[in-house]
Amino acid sequence: MTDRRETRPSAWDDTQDEAAEEDIKALTREEVQALVSKHPPMSPWRVVAVQAAIGAVVVALTWLLTEGQGFVWSALYGAATVVFPSALMARGVGRQAPGMKAGAYVVSFMLWEFGKIALSVAMLALAPKLVPDLSWTALLVSLVLGLKASWLALLMQRWSR
């Protein structure tokens, strides 16, 4: 009977990592510029705009399909729960110094993301007090569709090339 452990590579086998490191090639400045021009970064404001547009569509559909104003206000508040925190984060991340070191940028990004999540949770907690005749269903549908807007923004950027 053979031992199976001997035939499979170990999870701690460093020879695989060394082979992978040899394949890594540093890019020249021209290669980096060509790569960036081929795949330009997406503005966070574009994502916020797509989130706001989707929120407006959901609110309009809610207004057309339902008779209660509570549904419309709930859908509007759900869209706002996505758009306002995203806009705050886009503004905060966009105002960072261009010469900022990578580590500081990552920490700053994470702090803005935490602030975005905290504001969203606070807005959801305040929803029952702020929205008359609150419909959690309408609010959550609007919120989830707004959160999925980043994928639509990425697709739109890809289609526009």
Order of alpha helices (4+ residues) and beta strands (2+ residues): alpha-alpha-alpha-alpha-alpha-alpha-alpha-alpha
